[in-house]
Amino acid sequence: MTNASLILALKVLVLGTWFLAAAAFLFPATTDFGRFGRGLFVLLSIIHVIECGVFYRTLSKTGRPLGLELFNTFFFGVIHFVEARALAEAAEAGETSRSDR
């Protein structure tokens, strides 16, 4: 499995987890699924907001719109950060090679 395929598979898994957690809001809060899913949704939200803050500096260096980077990080977390870090490093390497001329 290639790196891109692995990242895509992990993103689909995380997105499925978000949908599962959001689906819990369609059930009464008194059910096990309702309580578990709502708790999972809150946990995912808190963790991914923290990740947005922790990864903010790298996300701002990718050369892409910051709002898009934060949106992707909120939904995919560390998985998106791996891609963003590669973009940021490529952008910095491009700036370094241009300044060397």
Buried (B, 14 or more C-beta within 10 A) or exposed (E): EEEEEEBEEBBEEBEEEBEBBBEBEEBEEEEEEBBBBBEBBEEBEEEBEEBBEEBBEBBBBBEBEEEEBBEBBBBBBBBBBBBBBEBBEEBEEEEEEEEEE
